[in-house]
């Protein structure tokens, strides 16, 4: 029985022990829950703009958060130091409850997100307590710069392109002063946060100036980070009583704001606590302020952003235009229709222009072909006019060949030595070459050819041209004189084309002389004139006998006697046809003048004389001078025609009656050819004169 009693007693004690243990566990488990409930506080995230780094932000603003905790029960305020981009991202994503930042970012955030302003920091200055943000332009004390204009274009340190109270504020101040901020900040260095680095870069001569917030220089000197007299401020305009130097106007101070994540009741409590902060409290002293006041207007900052065209509410021009079009759709549709019409009209004009261009190109091609045909026809016409002269020239070598061949045959029949026959054969070969040259010249004139410029002796070319026309000159009784001034040179020209021009001009001169002959009464049977020089090959047969017409000429003297049928002996000479060909080798160009004493240019015909299909001759095509002008212009030269004055050419010494207004005047045709590829080899003497009649 005693054993049973002991067993029961021990079992009862065990049950009591288990019950007691369960109660203790229940109490211990319920006690932490109670304590956590008693210690439960609201966590309020406060984003603070850390312009000088996280440590400085905690030192300056943590006492303010501690003050709020002491004034608002069951609330814990946690400080989150952020830079400019981080602050904007935190507000956009609603990761913070309260915002403590400078007024520049406050305007940017407040115009884009739903922020409610709670209070504005008050400075310790006796005046403008609500305005303490500005920019200071700092240079080294030994710097030569005295004005902000002196620093333009030099290296300048700043925080960021969108930093208020530094870069933006000074940029606005330069704009108000009439300066160009782009030129001033042509070499700006953006260093970011912390802003102390700007003054360190200036101290180390990395930059020439630094743009920092107001009072930063004074605070760093007080903290022993900078030498007191190492720097100075440019353009100080601080108001009286303001403790720091500043280069711009002052703007509203730092501001407290709540985001949509914070309740209105908590915002009211925070606002009351900030406004109740005494000026001598630890929080106010740490913030460098005299406390907090109700939110002030940020209109000045709005105007600054608008002036700089960076206001957050400003929209791009295309968005403004789109909004205007939505409000005025009728004008929008009208503008669209106008654009469509203008484009259609433009395409129509392009089509018309393309079609007209093709038509003009085809017409130009046809005109070019016809011009080539007309030029060819002119060459053929010239060859036809010169046919008799060419036949006469060819007859001379043929006659000489016949004489030499007959003489050679006679010598062979007489069994003369071969040595006596060789000179005869050489003479025959010379005459063959002469006839071949005349034929080649004729073929060149009538062929369609491209311009082929070769080195040519102009004196020889003129000599050959006069020789080509000698038959007609002799037939019409025209005297030709040659003069040359300067040292002749070989010229790079189109010899056939220039000869065509000379032939045409000489033919025109002979036509004018022939017309003048018919208009002038000849009253003498004897002419005596002096020829300056006759050192050219004779073009006139010594004696030509015709029925009732006898002409005698000599080429080795200076006197020529002419007896003409129908002229009474002893009468005075009134007219004698004369042509003078003058060449003048000037320093930059060759000038050729063909001067005649014919009828001259008709009144009113000088302006149209060189136009195609304009002729003063009854049977003329009006192409000669036009082609001559084209040939001369192809050489870069100029062809001019003008009447000569009432005087004979300088090389003529003729006995003639005085000129009257009705008497023939004559014409001067002037060819000017600029030197192009001249071979500087003199071919003749400085001055010489030739004559042919």
C-alpha positions in Angstrom: 0.0 0.0 0.0 2.8 2.3 0.7 4.2 1.5 -2.7 1.0 2.5 -4.3 0.8 5.7 -2.4 4.3 6.7 -3.4 3.5 5.9 -7.1 0.3 8.1 -7.0 2.1 10.9 -5.3 4.9 11.0 -7.8 2.4 10.9 -10.7 0.5 13.8 -9.3 3.7 15.8 -8.9 4.6 15.1 -12.5 1.2 16.4 -13.7 1.6 19.5 -11.7 5.1 20.1 -13.1 3.8 19.6 -16.7 1.0 22.1 -16.1 3.3 24.6 -14.6 5.7 24.3 -17.5 2.9 24.9 -20.0 1.8 28.0 -18.3 5.3 29.4 -18.3 5.6 28.7 -21.9 2.3 30.4 -22.7 3.4 33.5 -20.7 6.8 33.7 -22.2 5.3 33.4 -25.7 2.7 36.0 -25.0 5.1 38.5 -23.4 7.2 39.3 -26.6 4.1 39.8 -28.6 3.0 42.3 -26.1 6.3 44.0 -26.0 6.5 44.2 -29.8 3.0 45.7 -29.9 4.0 48.2 -27.3 7.1 49.2 -29.2 5.4 49.2 -32.7 6.1 52.6 -34.5 5.4 54.0 -37.9 8.5 54.0 -40.2 8.6 57.3 -42.2 11.2 57.4 -45.1 12.6 60.9 -45.5 14.5 61.5 -48.8 17.2 64.2 -48.3 19.3 65.8 -51.1 22.9 65.1 -50.1 24.8 67.8 -51.8 27.9 67.3 -49.8 27.7 63.6 -49.3 25.9 61.2 -47.0 27.8 62.0 -43.8 27.2 65.7 -44.1 23.5 65.1 -44.8 23.2 63.0 -41.7 25.1 65.6 -39.6 22.9 68.4 -40.8 19.4 66.9 -41.0 19.3 64.0 -38.5 18.7 66.4 -35.6 15.7 67.7 -37.5 14.3 64.1 -37.8 15.0 63.5 -34.1 13.0 66.6 -33.4 10.1 65.3 -35.4 10.2 62.0 -33.5 10.1 63.8 -30.2 7.1 65.8 -31.3 5.2 63.0 -33.1 4.7 59.9 -30.9 4.9 56.3 -32.2 6.7 57.5 -35.3 10.2 56.8 -36.5 11.8 59.0 -39.2 14.5 57.3 -41.3 16.9 59.5 -43.3 17.7 58.5 -46.9 20.6 60.5 -48.4 20.0 60.8 -52.2 21.4 62.6 -55.2 19.4 64.4 -57.9 18.5 61.4 -60.1 17.9 59.1 -57.1 15.6 61.6 -55.5 13.5 61.9 -58.7 13.3 58.1 -59.1 12.3 57.7 -55.4 9.4 60.2 -55.8 8.3 58.6 -59.0 8.2 55.1 -57.5 6.7 56.3 -54.2 9.5 54.7 -52.1 9.7 57.7 -49.7 7.2 59.5 -47.6 8.8 63.0 -47.1 11.1 65.0 -49.3 13.7 67.5 -48.1 15.4 69.2 -51.0 16.4 72.6 -52.5 13.9 74.8 -54.3 15.1 74.0 -57.8 14.4 70.3 -57.5 11.3 71.1 -55.5 9.8 72.9 -58.5 10.8 70.1 -60.9 9.3 67.4 -58.7 6.3 69.4 -57.7 5.3 70.2 -61.3 5.5 66.5 -62.3 4.3 64.6 -59.2 1.7 65.1 -56.5 3.7 66.7 -53.7 2.3 68.9 -50.9 4.6 71.5 -49.4 4.8 71.6 -45.6 7.4 74.2 -44.6 10.3 76.3 -45.8 13.6 76.6 -44.0 14.3 80.1 -42.5 17.9 81.4 -42.6 19.7 83.2 -39.7 20.1 86.4 -41.8 18.3 89.4 -40.4 16.8 90.1 -43.9 15.4 87.7 -46.5 15.1 84.9 -44.0 13.1 82.8 -46.5 15.7 83.2 -49.3 19.1 81.6 -48.9 19.8 79.7 -52.1 22.1 81.3 -54.7 25.3 80.7 -56.8 28.8 81.8 -56.0 31.4 82.1 -58.7 34.8 81.5 -57.0 38.3 81.9 -58.3 41.7 81.7 -56.7 42.9 84.8 -54.9 45.9 85.1 -57.2 43.7 84.7 -60.3 43.8 87.6 -62.9 40.1 87.4 -63.4 38.1 90.3 -62.0 34.7 90.0 -63.8 32.7 87.0 -65.0 33.3 88.1 -68.6 37.0 87.5 -68.1 36.4 83.8 -67.3 34.3 83.1 -70.4 35.7 80.1 -72.3 38.1 79.0 -69.5 37.7 75.7 -67.6 34.9 76.1 -65.0 33.7 73.4 -62.5 30.0 72.9 -61.7 27.9 70.2 -60.1 25.5 69.1 -62.9 23.6 70.5 -65.8 20.3 70.5 -63.9 21.8 71.6 -60.5 19.9 74.5 -58.9 21.8 76.9 -56.6 24.9 76.5 -58.8 25.0 76.0 -62.6 21.4 77.0 -63.5 21.3 80.0 -61.2 24.5 81.5 -62.6 23.5 80.7 -66.1 20.2 82.6 -65.6 22.1 85.5 -64.0 24.5 85.7 -67.1 21.5 85.8 -69.4 19.9 88.7 -67.4 23.2 90.6 -67.6 23.1 90.4 -71.5 25.9 87.8 -71.7 26.0 84.5 -73.6 26.0 81.6 -71.2 27.0 79.2 -73.9 30.2 81.1 -74.4 30.8 81.4 -70.7 30.3 77.7 -70.1 32.2 76.6 -73.3 34.6 74.5 -71.1 32.5 73.4 -68.2 33.4 70.4 -66.0 30.4 68.7 -64.3 31.8 66.9 -61.2 28.5 65.8 -59.5 28.1 65.3 -55.7 29.7 66.0 -53.3 30.0 69.6 -54.3 33.2 70.1 -52.2 35.1 68.6 -55.2 34.5 71.8 -57.2 36.6 73.9 -54.8 39.2 71.2 -54.5 39.6 71.2 -58.3 39.9 75.0 -58.2 42.5 74.8 -55.4 44.6 72.2 -57.4 44.5 74.5 -60.6 42.5 71.9 -62.5 40.0 74.6 -63.4 40.0 78.4 -63.4 36.7 78.9 -61.6 34.1 77.0 -59.7 30.3 77.5 -59.4 29.1 76.4 -56.0 26.0 77.1 -53.8 26.1 80.2 -51.5 27.9 79.8 -48.2 29.7 76.6 -49.2 33.0 78.5 -49.3 32.5 80.0 -45.9 31.4 76.7 -44.3 34.4 74.8 -45.7 36.8 77.5 -44.4 35.1 77.3 -40.9 35.5 73.5 -41.1 39.2 73.9 -41.8 39.0 72.3 -45.3 40.2 75.4 -47.1 42.6 78.2 -46.5 40.8 81.4 -45.5 42.5 83.8 -48.0 43.0 81.3 -50.9 39.8 82.2 -52.8 37.6 85.2 -53.7 34.2 85.6 -55.1 33.5 87.3 -58.5 30.5 89.7 -58.8 29.5 89.7 -55.2 25.9 91.0 -54.8 24.9 89.7 -51.4 22.2 91.8 -49.6 23.1 93.7 -46.5 23.1 91.4 -43.5 23.6 88.2 -45.5 26.4 86.2 -43.9 27.9 84.9 -47.2 29.1 86.3 -50.5 26.9 85.4 -53.5 27.2 86.1 -57.2 23.4 85.9 -58.1 20.1 86.8 -56.6 18.8 84.8 -53.7 16.0 82.3 -54.1 13.7 80.5 -51.6 15.3 78.1 -49.1 15.1 74.4 -48.7 11.6 72.9 -48.5 9.8 70.0 -46.8 7.1 68.2 -48.8 5.0 65.0 -48.5 4.3 62.4 -51.2 1.1 60.6 -51.9 2.2 57.8 -49.6 1.9 60.0 -46.5 -1.5 60.6 -44.8 -2.9 64.1 -44.4 -2.9 63.7 -40.6 0.8 62.9 -40.4 1.6 65.8 -42.8 -0.3 68.1 -40.4 1.7 66.8 -37.5 5.0 67.2 -39.3 4.1 70.7 -40.4 3.2 71.7 -36.8 6.4 70.2 -35.4 8.6 72.0 -37.9 6.9 75.4 -37.4 7.2 74.9 -33.6 11.0 74.3 -33.8 12.8 77.0 -31.7 15.7 78.9 -33.2 18.0 77.8 -30.4 17.2 74.1 -30.7 19.9 71.7 -31.6 18.0 70.8 -34.8 17.9 74.4 -36.0 21.5 75.1 -35.2 22.6 71.9 -37.0 20.6 72.9 -40.1 22.2 76.4 -40.0 18.8 78.0 -39.8 16.5 79.8 -37.4 13.7 77.3 -37.8 11.0 76.7 -40.3 8.1 78.8 -41.7 5.1 78.2 -43.8 5.8 77.3 -47.5 6.8 80.4 -49.6 6.0 81.0 -53.3 8.3 79.4 -55.9 7.3 81.7 -58.7 10.8 83.1 -59.1 12.1 79.6 -59.8 9.3 78.9 -62.3 10.3 82.1 -64.2 14.0 81.0 -64.1 13.1 77.7 -65.7 10.9 79.3 -68.3 13.6 81.7 -69.2 16.0 78.9 -69.7 13.4 76.8 -71.6 13.7 73.9 -69.2 10.5 74.2 -67.2 9.0 70.8 -66.5 5.6 71.9 -67.7 7.0 73.2 -71.0 6.2 70.8 -73.9 8.1 70.4 -77.2 6.9 72.5 -80.1 5.4 69.5 -81.9 3.2 68.7 -78.9 2.0 72.3 -78.8 1.3 72.2 -82.5 -0.6 68.9 -82.1 -2.7 70.3 -79.3 -3.5 73.4 -81.4 -4.5 71.2 -84.4 -6.8 69.2 -82.1 -8.5 72.4 -81.0 -8.7 73.8 -84.6 -9.3 70.7 -86.8 -10.7 72.8 -89.7 -7.4 74.6 -90.0 -5.5 71.4 -89.7 -7.4 69.8 -92.5 -7.0 72.9 -94.6 -3.2 72.8 -94.0 -3.1 69.1 -94.9 -5.0 69.8 -98.2 -2.7 72.7 -98.9 0.4 70.5 -98.5 -1.1 67.8 -100.7 -2.0 70.4 -103.3 1.5 72.0 -103.2 3.1 68.6 -103.6 0.8 67.7 -106.5 1.6 71.0 -108.1 5.3 70.5 -107.6 5.1 67.1 -109.3 3.2 68.6 -112.1 5.8 71.3 -112.5 8.5 68.7 -112.4 6.8 66.7 -115.2 6.3 69.9 -117.3 9.9 70.9 -116.7 11.2 67.4 -117.6 9.2 67.4 -120.8 10.3 70.9 -121.7 13.9 70.0 -121.0 13.7 67.0 -123.3 12.1 69.1 -126.0 14.8 71.9 -125.6 17.6 69.3 -125.7 16.2 67.8 -128.9 15.8 71.3 -130.4 19.3 72.2 -129.4 20.6 69.0 -131.0 18.8 69.8 -134.2 20.1 73.3 -134.2 23.6 72.0 -133.6 23.2 69.6 -136.6 21.9 72.4 -138.8 24.7 74.6 -137.6 27.2 72.0 -138.7 25.5 71.7 -142.0 25.5 75.4 -142.5 29.1 75.7 -141.6 29.8 72.9 -144.1 27.7 74.8 -146.7 29.7 77.9 -146.0 33.0 76.1 -146.6 31.7 74.8 -149.9 30.5 78.3 -150.8 33.9 79.7 -150.1 35.5 77.0 -152.1 33.2 77.8 -155.0 34.1 81.5 -154.8 37.8 80.7 -154.8 37.6 78.1 -157.5 38.9 80.3 -160.2 41.8 81.5 -158.1 42.7 77.9 -157.2 42.5 76.8 -160.8 44.9 79.7 -161.7 47.3 78.6 -158.9 47.2 75.0 -160.0 47.8 76.0 -163.6 51.0 77.6 -162.7 52.8 74.5 -161.3 51.3 72.4 -164.1 52.7 74.8 -166.7 56.0 74.7 -165.0 56.0 71.0 -164.8 55.3 70.8 -168.5 58.1 73.2 -169.4 60.6 71.3 -167.2 59.5 67.9 -168.6 59.9 69.1 -172.2 63.3 70.5 -171.4 64.3 67.2 -169.8 63.1 65.2 -172.8 65.1 67.5 -175.1 68.2 66.9 -173.0 67.6 63.2 -173.1 67.2 63.3 -176.9 70.5 65.1 -177.1 72.1 62.5 -174.9 73.0 65.0 -172.2 74.6 63.7 -169.0 72.3 62.6 -166.2 73.8 65.2 -163.9 72.2 67.9 -166.1 68.8 66.2 -165.9 68.7 65.9 -162.1 68.1 69.7 -161.4 65.2 69.6 -163.9 63.6 66.7 -162.1 64.0 68.5 -158.7 62.2 71.5 -160.2 59.4 69.2 -161.3 59.1 67.7 -157.8 58.9 71.2 -156.2 56.0 72.1 -158.5 54.3 68.8 -157.7 54.5 69.5 -154.0 53.1 73.0 -154.5 50.1 71.6 -156.4 49.6 68.9 -153.7 49.5 71.6 -151.0 46.9 73.5 -152.8 44.7 70.4 -153.2 45.1 69.4 -149.6 44.1 72.9 -148.5 41.0 72.6 -150.6 40.1 69.2 -149.2 40.5 70.5 -145.7 38.2 73.4 -146.3 35.3 71.2 -147.6 35.7 68.4 -145.1 33.6 68.3 -141.9 36.2 68.1 -139.2 36.7 68.8 -135.5 39.0 71.6 -134.4 42.6 70.4 -134.5 45.0 73.0 -133.2 48.6 72.8 -134.3 51.6 75.1 -134.0 51.4 77.5 -137.0 53.4 80.4 -138.3 50.8 83.2 -138.6 52.9 85.2 -141.1 53.2 82.2 -143.4 49.5 81.5 -143.1 48.6 85.1 -144.1 51.1 84.9 -146.9 49.5 81.7 -148.2 46.0 83.1 -147.8 46.9 86.2 -149.9 48.5 83.9 -152.5 45.3 81.9 -152.6 43.3 85.0 -153.5 45.9 86.6 -155.8 44.0 85.8 -159.0 40.9 87.7 -157.9 43.0 90.5 -156.4 44.8 90.9 -159.7 41.5 90.6 -161.6 39.9 93.4 -159.6 43.0 95.6 -159.4 43.1 95.5 -155.6 46.4 96.4 -153.9 47.3 94.5 -150.7 49.9 95.7 -148.3 51.3 93.8 -145.3 52.7 95.2 -142.0 54.0 93.4 -139.0 54.8 94.9 -135.5 56.5 93.0 -132.7 58.4 89.7 -132.8 56.3 87.0 -134.6 55.7 83.7 -132.7 54.4 80.3 -133.7 50.8 80.0 -132.4 48.8 76.9 -131.4 45.7 77.5 -133.6 43.3 75.8 -136.0 45.1 76.7 -139.1 42.4 75.8 -141.5 39.7 77.6 -139.5 41.8 80.8 -139.2 42.6 80.7 -142.9 38.8 80.4 -143.5 38.3 83.5 -141.5 41.0 85.4 -143.3 39.6 84.3 -146.7 36.1 85.4 -145.7 37.3 88.8 -144.5 39.5 89.4 -147.5 36.6 88.4 -149.8 34.3 90.9 -148.0 37.0 93.6 -148.3 37.3 92.9 -152.1 33.5 93.0 -152.4 33.4 96.3 -150.7 36.1 97.7 -152.9 34.3 96.4 -156.0 31.1 98.0 -154.9 33.0 101.3 -154.2 34.5 101.1 -157.7 31.1 101.0 -159.3 30.0 104.0 -157.3 33.1 106.1 -158.0 33.9 107.8 -161.3 37.4 107.0 -162.5 38.9 110.1 -164.3 42.5 109.2 -164.8 44.4 106.7 -167.0 47.6 106.7 -164.9 48.2 105.9 -161.3 51.4 106.4 -159.5 51.8 105.2 -155.9 54.7 104.2 -153.7 54.9 100.7 -152.3 57.0 100.5 -149.1 58.2 96.9 -149.6 57.7 94.3 -152.3 59.7 91.4 -150.8 56.9 88.8 -151.5 56.5 86.3 -154.3 55.1 88.1 -157.4 51.4 87.4 -157.9 51.1 89.5 -161.1 52.3 88.5 -164.5 54.8 90.9 -165.9 52.7 91.8 -168.9 49.1 90.9 -169.6 47.8 91.8 -173.0 44.1 91.9 -173.7 42.0 93.5 -176.4 41.6 97.2 -175.7 43.0 96.6 -172.1 46.7 96.8 -171.3 48.2 96.6 -167.7 51.8 96.8 -166.9 53.2 95.8 -163.5 56.6 95.6 -162.0 57.5 94.0 -158.7 61.0 95.2 -158.3 60.3 98.9 -158.2 58.0 101.3 -156.5 56.0 102.5 -159.5 53.1 100.8 -161.1 51.5 102.1 -164.4 47.9 101.1 -165.2 46.2 102.0 -168.5 42.5 101.3 -168.4 40.0 101.3 -171.2 37.5 104.2 -171.1 39.7 106.5 -169.0 40.9 109.8 -170.4 44.6 110.5 -170.0 45.5 113.3 -167.8 42.5 113.2 -165.5 42.9 113.1 -161.8 42.5 109.7 -159.9 39.5 109.7 -157.6 39.6 106.1 -156.2 42.0 103.2 -156.0 41.0 99.9 -154.3 43.4 99.1 -151.4 43.6 96.5 -148.6 46.1 96.5 -145.7 46.7 93.4 -143.6 48.4 94.4 -140.3 49.7 92.0 -137.6 50.7 93.2 -134.1 52.3 90.7 -131.7 51.3 92.3 -128.4 52.5 91.0 -125.0 49.3 89.0 -124.3 47.6 88.6 -127.7 48.0 88.7 -131.4 45.9 91.4 -133.2 45.2 91.0 -137.0 43.6 93.9 -138.8 42.2 93.8 -142.4 41.7 97.4 -143.5 40.0 98.3 -146.8 38.9 101.6 -148.4 35.7 100.2 -149.7 32.1 101.2 -149.0 32.3 100.4 -145.3 29.5 99.3 -143.1 26.0 100.5 -143.8 24.2 102.6 -141.3 22.3 100.5 -138.8 23.9 97.2 -139.9 26.7 97.1 -137.3 24.6 95.5 -134.6 23.4 92.6 -136.7 26.4 92.3 -139.0 27.7 89.0 -137.4 24.3 87.3 -136.9 23.4 84.3 -138.9 21.2 84.7 -142.1 21.8 88.5 -142.0 23.5 89.6 -145.2 24.0 93.0 -146.9 24.6 91.2 -150.3 21.7 90.5 -152.6 22.8 86.9 -153.1 24.5 86.3 -149.7 23.4 83.7 -147.2 24.5 85.7 -144.2 26.6 82.9 -142.8 30.2 84.0 -143.4 30.7 86.4 -140.5 28.7 84.2 -138.2 31.0 81.3 -138.8 34.0 83.5 -138.6 32.9 84.8 -135.2 32.3 81.2 -133.9 35.8 80.1 -135.1 37.5 83.1 -133.4 35.5 82.6 -130.2 36.5 78.9 -130.2 40.1 80.2 -129.9 39.0 82.5 -127.0 39.4 85.5 -129.2 37.2 88.3 -130.5 36.2 89.5 -134.0 35.1 93.2 -134.4 34.1 95.3 -137.4 34.1 99.1 -137.6 34.2 101.8 -140.1 37.5 103.5 -140.6 38.0 107.3 -140.4 38.6 109.5 -143.5 42.3 108.7 -143.9 44.3 106.2 -145.9 46.2 103.3 -144.1 49.6 104.3 -142.9 51.4 102.1 -145.5 49.5 103.7 -148.4 51.1 106.6 -150.2 48.7 107.3 -153.0 47.7 110.3 -154.9 44.0 110.7 -154.4 41.4 113.4 -154.1 40.3 114.6 -150.7 37.5 112.5 -149.0 34.0 113.7 -148.7 31.1 112.4 -146.7 29.8 110.7 -149.8 33.2 109.1 -150.6 34.0 105.5 -149.5 35.4 105.2 -146.0 36.3 101.6 -145.7 36.1 99.0 -142.9 38.5 97.7 -140.2 38.1 94.0 -139.3 40.0 93.3 -136.1 40.9 89.7 -134.9 42.2 89.4 -131.4 43.7 86.0 -130.5 45.1 85.5 -127.0 48.3 83.5 -126.8 47.7 79.9 -126.1 50.6 77.4 -126.3 52.9 79.8 -128.0 56.2 78.5 -129.2 58.5 81.4 -128.4 60.6 81.2 -131.5 60.8 84.4 -133.6 60.2 83.6 -137.3 60.5 87.0 -138.8 62.0 90.4 -138.2 60.4 93.0 -136.0 58.6 95.0 -138.7 58.0 94.3 -142.4 55.6 95.3 -145.1 54.4 93.3 -148.2 52.2 94.3 -151.1 50.3 92.6 -153.9 47.9 93.9 -156.5 
